[in-house]
Amino acid sequence: MPSLSQPTFFFYDLETSGIDPRKQRIMQFAGQRTDMNLEPVGEPVNIMVALSDEVLPEPYAILVTGITPQKSRDEGYTEAEFLRIFSEQVCQPQTTTLGFNTVRFDDEFMRFTLWRNFYDAYEWQWKDGCSRWDLLDVVRMTRALRPEGISWPVDSSGAPTNRLELLTKQNGLLHTHAHDALSDVLATISVAKLIKQQQPKLFDYLLTMRGKKAVEGLVNLADPQPFVYTSGRYPKEIAHTTVAYPIAPGSRPGSVVVWDLRHDPAEWARKSPEELKKVRFAAAEVRKAEGFVPLPAKELVYNRCPAVAPLGVLDAAAQARLGLSLEAVQQNLNKLANSGLAETLDQVFAVREMPSSSDVDVALYDGFIGDTDKTHMSVVRAAEPDDLKAMKLQFNDRRLSELLVRYKGRNVPQALNEDERAAWEAYRAKRIAADLPAFGKQLAQAGAQAKSEEQRFLLQELQLWAESIVPIGEEASA
């Protein structure tokens, strides 16, 4: 693809073998480049990615996508082949990559895929004027602040929902096949066009706020000001939107703890750091219990494209819609100043030392790669199978030596020497043995709930896949 001279969007979506980006894999990648007016540039990209034979998918994920491991192997590229296409066709200068919930889901899958295949996991979204964005919080903030001109869906119980397939149906937009990556991409572009047409000022404002420097300019501890914040962490009953205030440093560089000014800080200020930590880290079953009140403080990370805006966007109609009283907000802000909560929350959100990952596949966040090793990584990516087999590279980072064996096993197994093949098979056996009990349980549960021949076929294919990859001598509990 020729280099582009103007800024563009690249909308993309993934279908995956499960929800955990550390363990599961991309099975379909689709995308479409547009100009800044959301008109298509070039042809769409639609790629199947072959599942490697150490991965047991989550059965419910396969029931949603309809993509079996066998289909991915028959029609798909290896991860290394897929990423060469991705690098050439997507990673163009001045590209803003985005989708529907990509920051929290798809971007993480892409990072771990890039890591496993000797690419820099980050530069595709910052180098050469590139950036990232996410339409989901744009949709949420539009519904909360400027809903006019758009028909907003509710679910079967009458509760508000922002699910992509319901947004498109409610507004008469084309969405031929939900949970097919390319169909979801085209639907996301249609929703973006709808918002840009109906609420262009808000769309353009949030686009300018996608970068961490812009966010930090509005939300910071040096000059703290109340601001409007839309996040999926806030309840749908308030349209995921509140007025928040920066109160303490976050647990990582480039983050800040913000207080939800809907809440009176007085009762929380009486609690110890340990009591607040207990609320913050409460288990899922505790959170679901009647009467549980979550901690009205959360961490805002500057580079995750949070939907934030100045307090001035809260007109009278938005205040009424959201049940927000600016008088009550100001009262809570006054109480917050003398509550001592800043010091307490500083302890609650203090940096926690995370243990190094024992599995090199998930060790992406254990440290940055040095320049010498980055050069070696580019040599690995460019190597032909015969060259890869004979390659002798001395990595400074111990993760990369072990990762190279797995890279060969997944992408170019003929490049493994005898010792490497034994190491690959030992890893494969260990991982499958660890994952098999949970896989078998999920498969049985899905089978008991299957309601169609298509679902039963997909589950049978998963059973056959498990049997085909389990090393000889392993007991299959699937």
GIKA-V964214 format. One record per helix or strand of 2 or more residues. SS is the DSSP state (alpha for helix, beta for strand). FROM is the first residue (numbers start at 1). TO is the last residue. If there is no record, write none. Layout:
BEGIN
ss=(SS/SS)
from=(FROM/FROM)
to=(TO/TO)
END
This chain:
BEGIN
ss=(beta/beta/beta/alpha/alpha/alpha/beta/alpha/alpha/alpha/beta/alpha/alpha/alpha/alpha/alpha/beta/alpha/beta/beta/alpha/alpha/alpha/beta/alpha/beta/alpha/alpha/alpha/alpha/alpha/alpha/alpha/alpha/alpha/alpha/alpha/alpha)
from=(8/26/45/59/69/79/95/102/123/127/131/135/164/181/200/212/227/236/241/255/266/273/284/297/302/307/311/316/326/341/360/364/371/385/398/413/418/453)
to=(16/34/49/65/75/89/98/116/125/129/132/145/170/198/208/218/230/238/249/260/269/280/287/301/304/310/313/322/337/348/362/366/382/390/411/415/449/469)
END
